[in-house]
C-alpha cells in the first residue's frame, strides 16, 4: 500500500520502531508494553466515558478511575521529553447528576508530574436533547506536557483567519502598518467544530466518533513530520487518519473487532487518497432564517403577540 507521498506503507498489527502505522486489536495496555520509553510525541485519545456504550461496560466510578490511571501511567512512560498528551472527555452521569470526567482525571496526570497547558473546550451543536436540564453541547480536551518550557508547539500551521485582517496601528512607530499577523490568529481554547452525527461525511456506525479536524489541529501544532501519534482507544481510526494526512506515523489499540475493521478500511482509503473528510476550518452550515411566528398556529401566534404587548406595557 502506498501513502499520499508515494511511499510503501503497511498496516502493522504490533508495534515496532520501524513501522509507520499500527492498528492493534486488543487491550491498549498490551500495545503500550511494546512501545519504548519516551518514544511517542503526541498521545491523543477519547477514552470511554463509563456510560454503558457497547464498547464501554458501565462499572463503579472508582474502578473506572483506577483503570484509567493504569493507562495514563503507561502513556506517561512512553511520552517523549517534548511530547504532549491530549485527553478528550465528556461527562459521566450518575443517577441524573453530572460529573465532569476531566475534573476527576486531572489529579492522575498531576500526580504523575505533568503540567496542564490548556483545558480546551470543544463546542458542537448536535447531540441528545435533554428535558430536565440544558442539553450538553461541549466536551473538553486536557492538554498536558512534562513541564512548562520544554515542549513542542507549532502555532503557525493552525492559525485561523483574522477577524479584522486590514486593521492597522493608528499611532506610534508602526502607525499605518497592519497590526494583525498575516498568517492568521491563534484559534484560542474554545473550538467550534461540528461533531460526527447524522449526515456528517465521516460518519460510521461508531456512536461516539470524533471528527478528523479536531485531531488535525493537535497533530499540526504538537508534532513534526515523521513523529509518532498514539491513540490508546482508537475507535474507527480517526487519530491515525489525521496523522497520516500530515506525514506523521500513527498507532492505536481497539478492543471491538468491527471497529478495527472500519479503522483499517478508513486508513487504507486515506493512504489511497479516496477517503472523504470534512476539511479543516470549513465554515459551518448556517440554516436560513425564518419568521419564527410563522411556525406557530394562528391561535399560538395571537397568544405570542398578546404576551409581547403585556411585556411592553
Protein Blocks (a to p, Z undefined) as FASTA:
>chain_A
ZZfkopacdddfbdcfkbmbdcdeddfklmmmmpcghkbfbdcddddehlopaklccddf
klmmmmmmmmmmmmmmmpcfkbccddddddddeehiacdfklmmmmmmmmnopacfbdcd
dddfbdcddfkbccdfbdcdddddfblmlccddfklmcccdfblmbccfedjkgoiafbd
fkbpcebjadcddddehjlfkbcfbfbbccfklmmmmmmmmccehiacddfblonommmm
mmmmnopacddddfblklmmmmmmmmmmmmnopaccddehiacdddddddfklmpcfklm
mmmmmmmmmmmZZ
